[in-house]
Amino acid sequence: MKNKAVLELADVKLIAAAAEAEALQNSWAVTFAIVDDGGHLLWLQRLDGAPAISSHIAPAKAHTAALGRRESKVYEDVINQGRVSFLSAPAVAGMLEGGVPIMKDGQCIGAVGVSGVKSSEDAQIARAGIAAIGL
């Protein structure tokens, strides 16, 4: 049997604080979501001025990154390269850049999804959050 790391509330709070700091430093009004390895929501935070729809998109991006164990941008790229049939994949809704898995020792332990600015900036915020726990 293998042992696997899990996100604890203290980790989630560190990720959230760092993501918020990155967004505020750049004056970006976003929503970010943190999920566990099964895509279950652990944290959702909508900053002042973030569009209402971002509170739906951010968790979807995080869910997709956690279940796929890869950045949600991978799926966006697959679709943009012509494989539109991938849009019918079950239980996968956040196929836009901005979802980043949290990997430790080769295992996905969760993900961060961000929505509200350019997709590359969403991903930047997610990575800044993850970096706060040394990953």
Secondary structure, DSSP 8 states (H G I E B T S, - for coil): --------HHHHHHHHHHHHHHHHHTT---EEEEEETT--EEEEEE-TT--TTHHHHHHHHHHHHHHHTS-THHHHHHHHTT-GGGGG-TT----SS-EEEEEETTEEEEEEEEESS-HHHHHHHHHHHHHTTT-
